[in-house]
Amino acid sequence: MTEYGYTRSQFDNCVYFHKLLDGSFIYLLLYADDMLIASKSKVEIDRLKAQLRTEFEYLGEAKKILGMEIQRDIRKGTVCLTQTQYLKKILQRFGVDGKTRPISTLLAPHFKLSASMSQRTEEECKHMAQIPYAKAVGALMYAMVCTRPDISHAVSMVSRYMHDPGKGH
């Protein structure tokens, strides 16, 4: 991208930017086969798209990036990121799809987790060895970081017991 006058970010190798004459920026975000362009200037976005079309097939407006769905409301001027499909797959993968219901408080104050809930008997150890606890917590962490900060307290609580989870966790 440097041949187009873009500079690679020193903080993230997937981000390229170019300072515009009015002092604003245009950003090009690349990750494997995902690409996003962001700028205040529609003219500059169109100019960059035209440059990129000389070398790449144009696929239209972005609908997904890194597993997140992009929803735009042009009238309201809003952009929303969701992970509905990702979360449905996670629920399926861990066998809880159809067994959950929406709640307003993810972790009620009376709900307590402790180390005493960790596995104690050989039977519990065998059972928990079959449960992909750390993978489930990791999947929830990805959702929390990307689009669901509301689950951060609950994820923080269950992540404390990744080294020795019990059935209660």
N, C-alpha and C positions, 0 to 999 in steps of 0.2 A: 504494500500500500504506500510505501514511501515514494514510489514513482508517481503517485497521484498527489504528492504534497502532504501526506498524512504522517503524523508522528505516532510511534507506538508508545503507549503509556508505560512509564517505568514501574507502575504499581500492578498492572495486569496486562500480560502479553496478548490477551484477546481483545484489547481495546485500542483503537486508533482514533486520533482526533486531528482536527484542523481548525485553527483560529480564523474566523471570518473577519472581513473588513470592519464590520460594526462592533467587533469585540466579542461576539458570541462564538459558539463552537458548533461544529458538526462532529458527531461521533459515529464510528463504525465498530460494531461489536461482532466479533467472529468467534465461534466455538464449534469446531468440527464442521458439520454441514449446516449449522444455524447461523443466521446473519440478521442483525438489526441495524437500522440507521436512525439516528435521533438528532434533531436540530429544531430550533425555532423557525428556521428559514425553509419554507416549502421549496423555494427556488433552488437552494443549495442541495436539498434532498434529491430533487429531480435531476440536477446536474450530476450528482454522484451516481444515481441510478443509471443514467445514460452512459457514464464512463464504465460502470461495471457490466452493463449489457454487452459491451464490445468483447468481453472475455467470458462472461457467464450467462447461463440461461436465466431469464427473469421469471420468478415464480409467483409474483404478485405480493399482496400485502401479507405481512406476517400474521399467522394465526396461532402459532405455537413457538415457544422458545424454551429449551432445556426442560421439556416436559410440562411447561406451564401454558395454559390457554390464554390467549390475549383477546379481550373483549373491548371493543371501542363503541362509544356512543358519540358520533360526529356532532349531533345537535347539541349535546351537553358539553362536548369537548373533554370527555373523560376516557381514560384507559384503565382497565381492570385486569389484573392477573389472577387466574384461578388454577387450581390443581384438581379439579373434580375427577377427571379420568384417572390421574395418578392415585388419588386417594381411594377410588373404587377398586383399582388393581391391588393396592396395599391391603384393603379389607379382604379381598378375595384370597390373596396370597397367604394371609395369616388366619384364614378361616373364620372371620367374624362378619362377613357380609350377610345381611339379612338378620343379624342378631343384635344390631345396635339401633339406638333411637337418638334423635337430636336432643341435646340438653343445653340449658343456658349456662350452667356452671360446670366446668369440666372436672374440677376437683373440689368437692364440698369441704368446708372447714372441718367437719367431723371425720372426714376420711383420712386416716393416718396410715402411713407406710413406715415400717421399721425393719431393722436387720433381724429382729426376732422372727420375722415372717419368712426368712430364708429357709432353704431346704434343710431338713434335719435327718430324716430317715433315708435308708438306701432306696426305698420305693420312690420317695420324692425326688431324690437325685436322678434316678432313671427317668422319671417322668419329665423333669426339667431339662434333661439332656436332649430330649426330643423337641423342645420348644425353642424356636429361633429368636430368643428374647432380644439379644443385642441387635440383630438385623431389624427387628420390629422397631426398636427404639431409634436406630439409625434412620429408618424410613420416615419416622415421625419427625426427627430432627430436620430432615431435608424439607419437609412440608412446613415446619415451624419457621425455618430461616427464609424460605421463599415467599410464602403467602399466608401463613397461619401463625402470626405472633401470639394470638389468643391462646394457643395450646402450650406456650413456653413453660408455664408453671408446672403443668402436669408432666410434660416431657422431662423437665428438670428433676422432678420427684422420682419418676420411674428409672431415670438414667443412673441414679445413685446406687442402684442394686444390680447393675449389669454384671458385676463380678460373681454374684451369688444370689440370683433371683429365686424366689419361691412361688408357689401357686398364687398366693395373695398379691404378689407384685404383678 
